[in-house]
């Protein structure tokens, strides 16, 4: 019986890979339990699609799509994910991964073997609040992944989800200072929590995010997604 690690596939998007047409492969399961996560069915649920079924889908999209986005959950936790990414890369697709940065060994291998073209790395919270937000102690893993991406030639972005009860103005200032001290020069996306949707944590509605001048930086651009 074939294992089915994939929750589902979004067949087309112009938003998830900069300037490219892509599909998204959503892998089930995650090693974090972020309170604001609005994909509990993916994080806690089981897959419905096998990898061969995904390949069959992609064979019909060759020449039509530029890229494949590996997302989740946490896609890099899955057994055989490197081989799966390699197979899709060999089909001629660009590959982007969305990751929380916790599986540093797999990320290192993907970078060393030039199997990925773009990365979105989640910056969940400050070191002091990481446990509260994610229910894990994996901040050092995030730091290691960030350092590896900084040293690589792969373009990548950093992104954070905002909830007004979890991240205060002082936290934002600390996070911005952290990226500045690390000489980050890419794009930093801050996205609003989605009110009125099912989430892993029982959070109240979040106040609207304010675009404040203290979030600006000379080294990188900050983009707000309300």
C-alpha positions in Angstrom: 0.0 0.0 0.0 1.4 3.4 -1.0 1.9 5.9 1.7 0.1 9.2 1.3 2.1 12.0 2.8 0.4 14.8 0.8 -2.7 16.4 2.3 -3.7 18.0 -1.0 -2.5 20.0 -4.0 -3.3 23.5 -5.0 -3.1 23.3 -8.8 -2.3 26.9 -9.6 -1.0 30.0 -7.9 0.7 33.3 -8.9 1.2 34.4 -5.3 3.4 31.8 -3.7 6.5 31.9 -5.9 7.7 35.4 -6.9 7.0 36.1 -10.6 6.4 32.5 -11.4 3.3 30.3 -12.0 3.3 27.4 -9.6 1.3 24.7 -7.8 1.5 23.9 -4.1 2.0 20.5 -2.7 0.8 20.5 0.9 2.5 17.8 3.1 0.6 16.8 6.2 2.1 16.9 9.7 4.2 19.4 11.6 6.6 19.3 14.6 5.3 22.7 15.8 1.9 23.7 17.3 1.8 27.4 16.5 -1.2 28.9 18.3 -2.2 31.0 15.3 -1.9 28.2 12.7 -4.9 28.2 10.4 -4.1 24.9 8.8 -5.0 22.5 11.7 -6.4 20.0 9.3 -3.0 19.8 7.6 -0.9 19.8 10.7 -3.0 17.2 12.6 -4.5 15.3 9.7 -3.4 12.5 7.4 -2.5 12.7 3.7 -4.8 11.8 0.9 -2.4 11.8 -2.0 0.6 9.6 -2.7 3.8 11.0 -4.3 3.3 9.0 -7.5 -0.1 10.6 -7.8 1.5 14.0 -7.4 4.0 13.1 -10.2 1.1 12.1 -12.4 -0.5 15.5 -11.8 2.8 17.3 -12.6 3.4 15.4 -15.8 0.3 17.0 -17.2 1.6 20.5 -16.1 5.1 20.3 -17.6 5.5 23.4 -19.9 2.5 25.0 -18.2 3.8 25.7 -14.7 7.2 27.2 -13.9 7.5 25.9 -10.3 6.4 23.6 -7.5 6.0 24.9 -4.0 6.6 22.3 -1.2 4.6 23.4 1.9 2.7 22.1 4.8 2.7 21.5 7.7 6.4 21.0 7.6 7.4 19.4 4.3 11.0 18.7 5.2 10.0 16.3 8.0 8.9 13.7 5.5 10.8 10.5 4.7 12.2 10.6 1.1 11.5 14.3 0.7 15.0 14.9 -0.8 14.4 12.2 -3.4 11.0 13.6 -4.1 12.2 17.1 -4.6 15.0 15.8 -6.8 12.6 13.9 -9.0 10.4 17.0 -9.5 13.5 19.2 -10.1 14.6 16.7 -12.8 11.2 17.2 -14.5 12.3 20.8 -15.2 10.4 22.7 -12.5 11.8 25.3 -10.2 11.4 24.3 -6.6 10.5 26.5 -3.6 10.1 25.2 0.0 8.1 26.8 2.8 9.8 25.7 6.1 9.9 26.5 9.8 13.7 25.7 9.6 13.6 22.9 12.1 15.1 20.2 9.9 18.6 21.6 9.4 20.1 18.4 8.1 17.6 18.1 5.2 17.9 21.8 4.4 21.7 21.5 4.3 21.5 18.5 1.9 19.1 20.4 -0.4 21.4 23.4 -0.5 24.5 21.3 -1.1 22.9 19.4 -3.9 21.4 22.5 -5.5 17.9 21.1 -5.4 16.0 24.2 -4.4 15.6 27.6 -6.0 13.8 29.7 -3.5 12.9 29.4 0.3 10.4 31.0 2.6 11.6 30.7 6.1 9.2 31.3 9.0 10.4 33.6 11.8 7.9 32.6 14.4 8.9 34.8 17.3 11.7 36.1 19.4 13.9 33.6 21.2 12.1 34.4 24.5 8.6 33.9 23.1 9.4 31.0 20.7 8.2 28.4 23.2 5.0 30.2 23.9 4.1 30.6 20.2 5.2 27.3 18.8 5.1 25.0 21.8 8.7 23.9 21.0 12.2 24.8 21.9 13.5 24.8 18.3 14.6 28.5 18.0 18.2 27.4 17.6 17.2 25.2 14.6 15.6 28.3 13.0 18.9 30.2 13.7 20.9 27.5 12.1 18.7 27.3 9.0 18.8 31.1 8.7 22.6 31.1 8.9 22.8 28.4 6.2 20.5 30.4 3.9 22.6 33.5 4.5 25.7 31.7 3.4 24.1 30.2 0.3 23.4 31.8 -3.0 19.7 30.8 -2.9 17.2 33.6 -2.8 15.0 33.5 0.3 12.5 35.5 2.2 11.6 35.7 5.9 8.0 35.8 7.1 6.2 36.2 10.4 2.5 35.9 11.3 1.2 38.6 13.6 -1.3 38.2 16.4 -1.6 41.2 18.7 -1.8 39.0 21.8 1.4 37.2 21.0 3.7 39.8 19.4 3.9 43.2 20.9 5.6 46.3 19.5 8.7 45.6 21.7 8.9 42.1 20.1 8.8 43.6 16.6 11.6 45.9 17.4 13.6 43.1 18.7 12.9 40.9 15.7 13.8 43.7 13.3 17.0 44.4 15.2 17.9 40.6 15.1 17.6 40.5 11.3 19.6 43.8 11.0 22.4 42.4 13.2 22.5 39.3 11.0 22.9 41.5 7.9 19.8 40.2 6.3 19.2 41.9 3.0 16.1 40.1 1.6 12.4 40.7 2.0 10.6 40.4 5.3 6.9 39.7 5.1 4.6 40.3 8.1 1.2 38.8 7.6 -1.9 39.4 9.7 -3.5 36.6 11.7 -6.8 35.5 10.1 -9.6 36.3 12.4 -12.7 34.1 12.4 -11.0 30.9 11.1 -10.3 27.6 12.9 -6.8 27.6 14.4 -4.7 25.3 16.6 -4.9 27.6 19.6 -8.0 29.2 21.0 -7.0 32.7 20.4 -9.2 35.8 20.6 -9.4 38.1 17.5 -6.3 40.0 16.7 -6.2 43.7 16.5 -5.3 45.1 13.1 -1.6 45.3 12.4 -0.2 48.9 12.2 2.6 49.7 9.7 5.0 51.6 12.0 8.1 53.5 11.1 10.1 51.5 13.7 9.8 48.5 11.4 11.8 50.1 8.6 15.4 49.1 8.0 18.2 50.2 5.8 19.3 46.6 5.1 16.0 45.0 4.0 12.4 45.7 3.0 9.5 45.0 5.3 6.2 44.2 3.6 2.8 44.0 5.5 0.1 41.6 4.4 -3.1 42.7 6.1 
